[in-house]
Amino acid sequence: MEDWRHAGFGLYLHWPFCQSKCPYCDFNSHVAATVDQSRWLTAFEAEIDRIGALTEGRVLNTVFFGGGTPSLMEPALVQGILDRIRATWTLANDLEITLEANPGSVEAARFEGYAKAGVNRVSLGIQSLEANDLRRLGRMHSVDDAHAAIAIAQNTFDRVSIDLIYARQDQTLPAWRDELLRALDLGTSHLSLYQLTVEDGTVFGQMHAKNLLRGLPPEDLAADMFELTQEITSAAGLPAYEVSNHARPGSESRHNLIYWRMGDYAGIGPGAHGRLTVDGRRIATEAERMPTDWLTKTLTKPGLAERSEVLVAEDRASEYLMFALRLKEGASLGRYQALAGAPLSDSALDEVVGLGLLHRKDDRISTTGSGVMMLNGVLRALLADRHSAT
């Protein structure tokens, strides 16, 4: 059995356009006055046809429209893309089709159009339920917009997720507790809860370099917020199944699980990444980032805007471990050995387990509460002497 079948096959489509660029965002997003959505449909269709030929005979488990702000796409564009997908692959009976949305771009009629096209899951970028923090984060929507968007989504789609950012400027632990409890009261079955990170190349990154980004919490307070997040969500019946993702049992993001369980996924659109197994080789793909360049090259010749690299066994095994240990379920030692061609070192495993950072039971290893907060160190320790493992 090819390794990717452990997790399935998904399709990621990147819509690169936003109404404005948030100061913390390092995603491939761009502001454009006008977009010819019919040309984009032609390009997406061409790439779907190309990827379909490479993956003929597969069952497609998930589709994910990410961005950017996919809720700026016309429903007719989403319908056209999904029609082409249906004509290209056999679809899983429980096919998950997710679309990301920003509250400020949510309209009931538009959401109804997405649902008719086949979208059955929406991920809403709420980010904060505090008006002042929304302004600091550069968000264009209000708290009232967020509540309205959630209500529309819950009345339209089978499954709704919301994103929130914590460890924000001047945020206190009691304030985050109150905000998280209010978010849980909204009744969604999935929460993505991320600590604010300052990335190079963003406005926040530039401000931080000039010592102008004031009020960021110290590391110990951010760690306390992380631990509080785990406690509150678990008590509410939405435990963490991944470092930053919480869900009621059965409501996990099946598309993201394909990433974390190291399945195959095709990435289509500007800057999209993919991992595909073709002729027994696992290939990493990355598309041209600039929207106009991607569109022009793709319309000229499908695949022209994509770079690819064959992953060696060592890279595949490291990638598996890196993602699997983010999951509550952890990693299979046998699967790691099959990928790497050699097992992890027992001495390294014993050391990390002895430090209280890792659980080991039979074939599986998983991070402890402390280990998940020190994941990079855990990975370094496990992989340091893999060449001498016996």
N, C-alpha and C positions, 0 to 999 in steps of 0.2 A: 504493500500500500504506500502510495506517495505521501510524504509527511504532511503536506498541506491539508489532507483529508481529515486530520485530527480536528480541524477547526472550521472547514468549509471555505466557501468562495463568495466574496463580496465585490461590489462596485462602488467606487467613490467618484463623485462628480463635483468639480470645484467651480463655483460661480464667484469671480474675483471682485465684484463690484459692491461698493458700500455708499451710503449717503454721506458719510464722513469717516475720517480715520481716527480711531480712539488712541489716546496717547500711550496706552500700555500695550497695544496690539502689535505683535510681530508676525502675524499671519500675512499671506500674500493677498492683500486687499487694496483696492484702488478706487478713487472717486472719479466718476465719469459723468459728464453732462447728459449724454445720450448714448444708448446702446442699441444696435441693430440686432434684435433678438432672433430674427429669422436667420441671419448669417451664423449666429451662435448655434442654432439648432442644426444647421447643415454640418457644422464642424463637429458637434457632439455626435451626430449620427454617423459621420465618417469614422470617428474613433471607436464607436461602439461596434461598427462593422469589422474594423481591423482587429480589435481585441476578441471579438466573437470568433473570428477565424482561428486565432491562436488557442482558444479555449473551447473549441467545438465539443459538444457532448456533455458539458458540465451542467450541474444544477446550480442556479444562482440563489444564494441564501439571503442576501441583503443588498439594499441600495441606499446610499447616503448622499444627499445634496448638502455640501458644506461650502464655507466661504471665508471672507466676504459675507454678503447678506443674501442668501438664496430666496428669501421672501420678497426680494425685488424682482424675481423672475415672474413673467406673465404665466398664468396657469396654462395657457396654450403651449408655451415652451416646455413646461414640465410634462404636459400630456404627450407632446411629440417625442420627447426623450424616452418616456416610459413605454410608449407604443413601440419604439424601435428596440428597446430592451426585451419586451415581450416576444418580439419577432425573432430575437437572436438566441436566447437561452431558454432552456426549460427552467421554470420557476418553482422554488420550494413551495409547498403547500402553506407554510407559515411565513412567507416572504415578508421581511421587514423593510419598509420604505420610509426613511427619515428625511425630514427637511428642517434645516436650521432657520430660525426667524428672529428678528429683532422686534421688540414690542412696538416701536414707532412705525414699523412698516406693516403691521398686522391690520388687515381688513377682513370682515366677515365674508364678503363675497369672494375675495381672493382665496381665503382658506377653504371655502366650499369648493372652489375650482380645483385646488390641490387634492382635496379628498376625493373628488370625482375622478381625478387622474390616477388615483391609486395610493397616494401618500397616506400612511396609517400611523405615523409617529412624528411628533414635532418636538424640537428642542429649542426652547426660548432663552435667549441671552438676556436675562433679567439683570444680572450682575450685582444689583443692590436694591434694597427696599427702603433706602434712605435718600431723600431728595438731594441733600448737600453732597453726598458721596457720588450720586449719579453725575452731578455736575463735575466733580473732581475727576471722575473717570472718563469724562468727555462723552457721556451717553446723551443721545438726543431725546430719549423718552422720559416721561415722568413716572412717579410711583403709580399714579392712577392709570397711565397707559399700560403699565406692567400688569396690574390687576385685570384690566379689561382684556388684554391679550390672553392671559391665562384662562379667563372665563370663555372667550371665543374658542380657544384651542380645545378646552375640555368638552365643549359642546359639539365639536366637529370631528375630533380624532380619537382613535381607540386609546392611544398612549401619549402622555405629555411629560416632558422633562424640562426642568429649569436649571439654568446656570447661575451661580452666585460666586462672587470673589470676596474673600475675607483677608484679614491681616492688612487692611487698608490704612491709609494715613489717619492717625489719631484715633483709631478704633480701639475700644476697650473690650476686655473679656465679657463683662456683663452686657455691653451693647451687642456683641456678636451673638451671645446666648439668646437675647430677646429677638434679634432679627431672624436667627435660624428657626426659632420656635414659630415665629410668624410665617416663615416660608413653609414649614411643615404643615401648618394649618391650612394652607392653600390646597392641599389634597392631591398633589401630583404623586405619581408612583416612582419617580426617578429624580434624583438631585445630583448635579455635578457641582462640586464645591472645591474651588481652587484657591490656593494662597496666591496673593498678588506677588508676581515676580517682575523684577525690573530687567528688561531685555535690552541688549545693545541694539542700536539702530532705531529705537523708538523715541518718542518725545520724552517719555519718562526716563529713558536711559540717558538722554542728553541732559535733562534736568538734574538727574542724580550725579552725573559726572561733574556738574558745576555746584554741587551741594545745595541745590534749590528744591529738592523733593523732600520736604520736611514731614516729620510725624510718622515715618515708617516704624513699625513695631520692632523692638529688639528680638533676637532669635528666640529667647526663652518665652516671650509672650506669644510669638507666632506658634511655637511648639505647644503651648498651653491651649491655644485656639484649635489646633489640629486635634489634640486629645479630647477637648470638649466636643468637637464636631463628631468624633466617633461615638462618644457616650450618648449624646442627644439623639443622633440618628438611629443608633441601635435600639434605644429605648422606645423610639417611635415606630419601630418595625421596618426601617429602611437602613439596614446595616451596610457597611462598606463592602463591596465585592471587588473593588479596585481602589488604589490609593486615594483617588479623588472622586470616586463615583459610588453612589448609594442608591439602593433600590429595594422595593418590596420583592420578595422571592417571585421569580417569573417575569419581572419587569426590567431586567438588565438589558443594556444596549447590546443586541446580538451582533450588530455591525462592529462595534468597538471590541467585542470579545473575539472576533476574527483576527483583529490586529494583535491583541494581547495573547491569544492562544497560537499565534503564528500560522494562521491560514493564508490563503492566497487572496489578494485583492488587486483589482486593476484601478489605477488612478487616471482620471481623464479631466483635463482642464488645466489652466495655467498654474504651474508650480505643484501640481498634484504628484504625489509619490505612490508607487505601487510595488507589490511583490508578487511575481508570477512564476510558477513552476512550468517550464516548457522543455519538453524532451529530456526530463529528468534533472534539469538545471534550474536552480532558484535564481531569478533575475530581479535585481533592484532597478526600478525605473524612476525617473524624475523628469517632469515636463518643463518646458520653457516657462519662466515666471511672468514675463511681461504679457499682458492680455493681447495687445495688438500683434506682437510677434507670434504668440501661440496661434492666434486665429489665422493670420496670414499663412504661416507655414502649414498648418493643418488643412486649410482649404486648398493649398497647393498640392500637398501630398500627405495623406494620413501617416502619422508616425514620425514625420520630419521634425516635429517640435519636441521629441522625446529622446533622452539619453538613457542608456542602460548599462548595467554592470553585472556580471555573473558573480554571485556570492560564493566564496569558498566555504568548506565545511566548518572551519573555525569561526567564521563570521556568523554563519547560520546558527550555530550552537550558542554563541554569545548573545545573539539577538533574542533567541528563544528564552534564555535564562533571564535576560534583562526585563523582558515583558512579563513572563510568567510569574516572576517574583513580585510584581506589582499586584497580582491577583490574590485574593483571599485563598483560593484553591491551590495556589503555588505551582510548582513545576514537577515534572516526572523525571527522575534520575535516569530511567531507562531510555526515555525519549532523548534526553540530552546526550547520552552516550551514543545512541544511534546516529545523531546528527554530527557529533564531534569525532566519532571514531575512537573515543577513549572516555573513560568515566571521569567524573570529578574526583579530586583527591579526597580520600577518606580523612586524612589528617586535617585538611582545610575545613571539611564539613564538621568534624568533631570540634575544631577550635571555635568556629562561628556558633555552633550549637551551645558549646560551653559558655560562651559569652552572653547567652540568652537572646541572641539576635535571630535565631532560626529554629523552627520546629523540624524534626525529621521523624517520619513514620512510614515504615516499609519503603515503597518506591518514591514517596513524595516528600518534598521539602517546601516550606512556606515561611515567610517572615513573621516574627513576633511583632507585638505592638512597638517595641523599641527598634526592632530590625527594620521595619518599614520606614522609620524616620532616618535610618542610616543606610538606605538601600545601596547607594553608590559604594560605600565602604564594604558592605557585604559582598557585592559583586566583585570588587577588586580582590578581596580575600579568597573567594572561591575560584577565581580564574587565574590567580597569580602563578600557581605552579601546575597548571593543567598539563603542560608538556611533560612533566615528570610523573603524572598520575599513573598508577598501575592498578 
